[in-house]
Amino acid sequence: MQANDEKQPGALEPNALGPVPSDGKALLFWAMGALMGVGAGVTFVVVDDPILAVVIVLLATMALGASRPSRPWRWLLAVGIPIPLVPIVAKVSSLYPAYTQATSLWSVLIALSGVAGAFGGSVMRRAITAVLSEKDH
């Protein structure tokens, strides 16, 4: 910061990306997202069906994006980060001996499917809110 505390042109303010929820439920949503990501990863490893894991990720991120529509990218992180970690942990613990590079690539692609879910859920919630607020007028 400068000595005279003037704002730089184009500088972001601390909450410029939207309001930060002040309730204690934010940690609960992050934990739910991480559990859903672990569940999708376990489904990918145990059932060996990447399409089912993609559906789980889409539904999980869409539900989180609709419930907390501000900054939907965080739900992609919460759900997506555990997915590639599950096959790695299974390989290290000798529960998944068939681990290959293709498994790593599949798990990253499964996690990326959460982009559509998180942003789709957020847009859906904003659209429903806009329609319902117009109905009240």
C-alpha positions in Angstrom: 0.0 0.0 0.0 1.1 3.5 -0.6 1.7 5.9 2.3 -1.4 8.0 1.5 -3.6 4.9 1.2 -4.9 5.8 -2.3 -6.4 2.9 -4.3 -4.5 1.8 -7.4 -6.6 1.9 -10.6 -8.0 -1.5 -11.3 -7.1 -2.8 -7.8 -9.5 -5.3 -6.3 -11.1 -4.6 -3.0 -11.1 -7.5 -0.4 -14.7 -8.5 -1.2 -14.8 -7.5 -4.8 -15.6 -11.0 -6.0 -18.9 -11.1 -4.1 -20.1 -11.3 -0.6 -18.4 -13.8 1.7 -20.9 -15.8 3.6 -20.6 -15.1 7.3 -22.5 -18.1 8.6 -20.8 -21.2 9.9 -22.3 -23.4 7.2 -19.5 -22.7 4.7 -17.2 -25.4 6.2 -20.1 -27.9 6.2 -20.6 -27.3 2.4 -16.8 -27.7 1.8 -16.8 -31.0 3.8 -19.9 -32.3 1.9 -18.1 -31.4 -1.4 -15.0 -33.3 -0.4 -17.0 -36.3 0.7 -18.9 -36.3 -2.6 -15.5 -36.1 -4.4 -14.2 -39.1 -2.4 -17.4 -41.0 -3.2 -17.0 -40.3 -6.9 -13.3 -41.4 -6.7 -14.2 -44.6 -4.8 -16.9 -45.3 -7.4 -14.4 -44.9 -10.2 -12.0 -47.3 -8.5 -14.4 -49.9 -7.2 -17.0 -50.0 -9.9 -14.6 -49.1 -12.7 -17.2 -47.0 -14.4 -16.0 -43.5 -15.3 -19.5 -42.5 -16.6 -21.1 -43.2 -13.3 -18.4 -41.2 -11.5 -19.0 -38.3 -14.0 -22.7 -38.4 -13.2 -21.9 -38.3 -9.4 -19.6 -35.3 -9.9 -22.2 -33.5 -12.0 -24.9 -34.0 -9.5 -22.8 -33.1 -6.5 -21.4 -29.9 -8.1 -24.8 -28.9 -9.4 -26.4 -29.3 -6.0 -23.6 -27.3 -4.3 -23.6 -24.6 -7.1 -27.4 -24.3 -6.7 -27.2 -24.1 -2.9 -24.4 -21.6 -2.8 -24.4 -19.8 -6.2 -21.7 -17.2 -5.5 -18.2 -18.3 -6.7 -19.1 -21.8 -8.1 -15.5 -22.6 -8.9 -15.0 -23.4 -5.2 -17.3 -26.4 -5.6 -15.2 -27.7 -8.5 -12.2 -27.6 -6.2 -14.0 -29.2 -3.2 -15.4 -32.1 -5.3 -12.7 -32.3 -7.9 -9.5 -32.4 -5.9 -10.2 -35.7 -4.1 -11.0 -37.6 -7.2 -7.5 -38.0 -8.6 -6.2 -38.7 -5.1 -8.4 -41.7 -4.5 -6.8 -43.9 -7.1 -3.3 -42.8 -6.0 -4.1 -43.7 -2.4 -5.6 -47.0 -3.5 -2.5 -47.8 -5.5 -0.1 -47.0 -2.7 -2.2 -49.1 -0.3 -2.2 -52.0 -2.8 -6.0 -51.9 -3.1 -5.9 -51.0 -6.8 -3.0 -52.7 -8.5 -4.2 -51.9 -12.0 -3.4 -48.2 -11.7 -2.0 -46.7 -14.9 -1.4 -43.3 -16.5 -4.8 -43.7 -18.1 -6.4 -44.0 -14.7 -4.8 -40.6 -13.8 -6.1 -39.0 -16.9 -9.6 -40.4 -16.5 -9.7 -39.2 -12.9 -8.7 -35.6 -14.0 -11.4 -35.7 -16.8 -14.0 -36.9 -14.3 -13.1 -34.0 -12.0 -13.3 -31.5 -14.9 -16.9 -32.5 -15.6 -17.7 -30.6 -12.4 -17.3 -27.3 -14.2 -20.6 -27.9 -16.0 -22.3 -28.9 -12.8 -21.0 -26.1 -10.6 -21.6 -23.3 -13.0 -24.8 -24.8 -14.3 -26.2 -25.1 -10.8 -25.2 -21.5 -10.1 -26.8 -20.2 -13.2 -29.9 -22.3 -12.6 -30.3 -20.9 -9.0 -29.8 -17.3 -10.2 -32.4 -17.8 -13.0 -34.9 -19.3 -10.7 -34.3 -16.4 -8.2 -34.8 -13.8 -10.9 -38.0 -15.4 -12.2 -39.5 -15.7 -8.7 -38.5 -12.1 -7.8 -40.2 -10.9 -11.0 -43.3 -12.8 -10.0 -43.6 -10.9 -6.7 -43.7 -7.5 -8.5 
